[in-house]
Amino acid sequence: MSAQIYTQNRELSWLAFNERVLAEAADESVPLLERLKFASIFTSNLDEFFMIRVGSLFDLNNVEPERRDSRSGMTAREQLDAIYAAVRPLYREREAVCLGLERLLRRYGICRLGWDELTDREKKFCQRYFRSEVEPVISPQIVDTHHPFPHLKNNVLHVAAWVKYRSRDVFGVIPMPDALPDVLFLPCEDGLRYIHMEELLLRRAGDVFTGCEVREKCVFRVTRNADINPEDEAFDMDEGEDFRKKMRKMLRQRTRLAPVRLELSERIGGDFLDYLKKRLPVADGQIYYTSAPLKLGYAFSLAAKLPGELRRSLTYPEFKPCRPAGINSGESMIRQASRADRLLSYPFESMGPFLRLLKEAGSDPGVISIKITIYRLASRAKLVEYLCRAAENGKDVTVFIELRARFDEQNNIDWSERLEDAGCTVFYGFESYKIHSKICLITRRERGQIKYITQVGTGNYNEKTAAQYTDLSLITADERIGQDAVEFFKNMSIGELDGEYSHLLVAPHSLKRTILHLMDEEIARGPRGRMKFKINSLTDMDIIEKLREASRAGVRIDMVVRGICCILPGIPGETDNIHIVSIVGRYLEHSRIYIFGEGESERMYISSADFMTRNTQRRVETACPIYAAETRAKVHAVMDVCLADNVKARTLCPDGSYAPARGGAERVDAQQTQMDWALAAEAVPEPPAGREGPISRLIKRLKS
C-alpha cells in the first residue's frame, strides 16, 4: 500500500497545529489577555514557518523542482501552492479573532485606537511625541534615479507611500526604527489607551514626505527566507577560521535573502501593488492583506500596565513553579541527589534544585569537573554564572555550546565568549550535526572513590522557558548512567559520533536503531504489545512505517504529539490501533517520553529527541532510561494524565483533522491537574535533612 494513504504532508500538519494555537485565542474559557497572547504566538509561529519551512521549499523548488515529498507525493511547488491556500483562511480567522478581542477588551477600558478616535489632548500628546522621539530617528526615502530601491529588512514594519513627486508617481518608504516601541501608551486616568507606532507614522506620512502629494499609503512587512544551512558551501571555512566568525557571517547573510511573503495592512491600487511585486519580487500567492495589527508582540506588555485586580481578572491565575516533592531546600543537593533519583517536572516544579546543584558543585572541594551540553539559554542565565564561577574556582568545566540554535545564534555566541573568558573549555559541536542533547555530568571524588551525578533533560537549560514549557529533568547518581555520560563527553570531545553505550541512547548512532529494535520486540508480542510516546513532532518515515507495522500486528499505541504528525491514525487495516492526541494549553508541551511494553518488561526513556529525521539522524541527541520505581511512577502519571485530557486535548482523525478529545465523565485538564499536584506536594512539609540512620532504616523495613 502507498504510504500516502496513512501519511500526510508535514507542512500542512504544522499549519493544523498553529490553527489549534489560534483556537486558544478564540476560546472563551481562556482569559482575555491570554487569548491576545495566543494570537501573538500564532503570528510569531507563522512568521518562523514562512522564514524556515516556506523558505526551504523555495530553495528546493529552485534546485530540485521534480523531487516529491515521501509522505504526500507532492513537489515543492505543489506544497507551496497548498500552503498558500491553507494560510489564506487563517489570515481571515486571525483578523476576526484579533478584532473581536479588541472589542471585548474595550469593555475593560483597554483600547487600541486609530488616529480619528483620539481626543484632542491625546492628539497633541502624539504630535509632541512624534516631533521629539520619532522624527529624529526615522529615515524616509523616495525612490528615484538618484535613490535606489532600499533593502527592506526581514519582518520589520514599513510605512509605504505612493506619492506624486516632481510630476510623476514614485515609491516612498519609512522603515520602523528599532528604537521605537511597538505601541505608544497614552496618558489616561482609567483603563489603558494606546496607539500603534505604525498608525502614528502612517498618519504623519504627508508631513514626512514634504513637497509630495501622498496618493496612497499603507503599512507593510516583508518576510524573507531565513533557511540558511551553515554546512552549505557558501559557508566553507578557511583553515583556522574561527567558527564564531562563520556564524556571524551566516547571520549577516540571513537578513538579505529572498522574500517569501508580503503582508499589507490594506488593499492598494494596481500601480502601487505592481511596483512592490516587481521590486521585491513576489507573486500574488505570497501577498496577504489584514486589518489586524501585523505584529502582536505588544500583547505581552499590556498586563504589566494594568492595576492588580483588573490584571488578575484578564490573565491566568498566578502560578509559580513549586518546590519539588521530596527535596529539602536547606540540605545539600549533592547529598540529596546521591541518595535517590530526583525527577523535576517543569514548569509545575522549579528548576531551582538543578541550578542549586550546579552552584554547589562549583565550590564543593570534592568536585573535579563539570561537563554540559547547551542548546538555548535565557538572555540572563544563572547557569552560565555558576559554570563560570566553577571554572574560576579551579574546576575543570567543559561546555559544548551549539552556535546554530536557530534565531538564538547571537545569544549563544555571546555566552560562549563569556564562558571562555572565565576559563571554561568550550566546544562548538560538529560541522554536520547539531548538538541538541541536554546532559550534564558532575564528577567528584568522595572518600577516595570517583562518583558521578548526571542530569539528563528533555528541555533546554533555559530559566525562562523552564517556567513556560513542560519538560522533565532527571538528576541521578546511578553509576550506570554516569559511566555512559563519561563515555559520551569523551566521544564528543574527540568527534566520535558512533560510540556505543550500555544505557543511554545517543543519536545519530544508536537512538533510532534502538527505538526500532524495541518496537520490533513489541510487534513480536502482537496484541499483547504496548507502546506510549509523548513527543513534539513525528516525521521520520522509518519510525512511521514501524508504527504502522506495529498497529497491523495488533500493538496498542497511544501518542501525545503536540505539533507535526505525519502519520494518520485510524486507517482500517493499517493504523487503526494508533490513537494520537495533541495538547495546546497554557504551557507549551515539550517533554519527550518513550515507553515500550508494560509490567516487568517495560522500558521507559525521557529524551531530547523528537521522532523527526533531523533529530534521529542529523543531531546529537540523548535518551535516558528511567530505572527507579518512584521516578517511573511520576513519568507514568505525566503520560497518563495527558492521554486522559478532555479539555485541551484534540484527537487526530483519519482525515488529518482534529476533534475535541472525549472520554470520562470528569473534566481532565492535564496541565491544570499537574499544577494541582505540584501545589499539593509543596504544601507537605519538607523531608528531614540528612541520611537515614540505621534505626530509621530498620523501622522502615519493619513497617513495610
Secondary structure by P-SEA (a helix, b strand, c coil): ccccccbbbaaaaaaaaaaaaaaaaacccccaaaaaaaaaaaaaaaaaaaacaaaaaaaaaacccccccccccccaaaaaaaaaaaaaaaaaaaaaaaaaaaaaaaaacccccccccccaaaaaaaaaaaaccccccbbbbbbccccccccccccbbbbbbbcccccbbbbbbbcccccccccccccccccbbbbbaaaaaaaacccccccccccbbbbbbbbcccccccccccccccccccaaaaaaaaaaaaacccccbbbbcccccaaaaaaaaaacccccccbbbbcccccccccccccccccaaaaaacccccccccccccccccccaaaaaaabbbbbccccccaaaaaaaaaaaacccccccccccccccccccaaaaaaaaaaaaccbbbbbcccccccaaaaaaaaaaaaaaaccccccccccccccbbbbbbbbbcccbbbbbbbbbcccccaaaaacccbbbbbbccaaaaaaaaaaaaaaaaccccccccccccccccaaaaaaaaaaaaaaacccbbbbbbccccccaaaaaaaaaaaaabbbbbbbcccccccccccccccccbbbbbbbccccbbbbbbbccccccccccccccccccccccccbbbbbbbccaaaaaaaaaaaaaaaaccccbbbbcccccccccccccccccaaaaaaaaaaaaaaccccccccccaaaaaaaaaac
